[in-house]
Amino acid sequence: MENHLATLIRWLLVPVVLLVIASVLYFVVSKLGWKKKQAIGLALVSPWIVGFLIFTLYPLLDSLYLSFTESSIFGKTEWVGFGNYIKLFTNDIEFWPSIRITLLYAALSLPIGVIGALLVAMLLNNKIKGIGTYRTIYFLPAVMPEVAVALLWRWMFNSESGIINYVLSPLLSLFGIDKPNWFGDPHYVIGAFVIMSLWGIFGTNTVVFLAGLQGVPKNLYEAAEIDGAGRLAKFVHITIPQISPVILLQVIMGMIGALQIFTIAMFVRPTSAAGKFMNQLVYERGFTQLHMGEASAIAWVLFIIILVLTLLVFRSSPAWVHYESERR
């Protein structure tokens, strides 16, 4: 009972402390000559600023420091410079396979997710009876807990009692092929994860594309029809250019999400012979083996990979992303 009471008191203190910080900040900036609206605005966003500094910036800088140390959660911290990075790139037998499987998964799942979500959104953009119900159904995956989804897929891919092997068995038996051991055979692991990534087609991705499609001016399609353009021509020359900023957003967010895959991999637990995803390796090195320095180094390598790929996508965007404001 005392523990629950102490927790409740701490929870109640949080908004009080944030209110005090906002009030003090408003008083200080007012004394410095800020206008009233500016002072109020800064005071209102101060809880977010505090949260960013404590829960984002500090852990980020601390992980960068830890990546140059030999450290565990409970042990001493010893500075080793670039030792962790040198060890990863030269002596770590799990590091390169983790990069390979992570990049391969992202390269296969990203185009499927973007193209699939766009096609589903185009279907949901039609004006038919009950379209609101269909849109709701296709959005439901966005509210499903990721852990529940992972457990569901693990059951479906079960080599003996899974529904996927049950459906494939008659076809495979015609060619004399045994049931795939999806998570036990390293040759099938990537395929299984790519199939699971199809779940990401629906939900938020489809809704974002649907919003982009509904923002395309109808008069462009009408003008194209007058000129004799068919469906394919309208899709290529009107739809794609008009929603290209949305495609850019989906490519970047999908790529980041694919490279950071973690929950499904941890609950499905594929064979280690296929390699571990980078976020898996971060967790195991840091919280299972208690090598926080190595875990932080792996996390920063992943961060650099994501940063470089994101910059490359942005760099290529002027060649294929169309903005209305630029034409004006």
Buried (B, 14 or more C-beta within 10 A) or exposed (E): EEEEEEEEEEEEEEEEEBEEBBEEBBEEBBEEEBEEEEBBBBBEEBBEBBEEEEEEEEEEEEBBEBBBBBBBEEEEEEEBEEBBBEBBEEEBEBBEBBBEBBBBBBEBBBEBBBEBBBEBBBEBBEEEEEEEEBBEEBBEBEEEEEEEBBBEBBEBBBBEEBEBBEEBEEEBEEEEEEBBBBBEBBEBBBEBBBBBBEBBBBBBBBBBBBEBBEEBEEEBBEEBEEEEBEEEEBEEEBBBBBBBBBBBBBBBBBBBBBBBBBBBBBBBEBBEEBBBBBBBBBBBBBEEEBBBBBBBBBBBBBBEBBEEBBEEBEEEBEEEBBEEEEEE
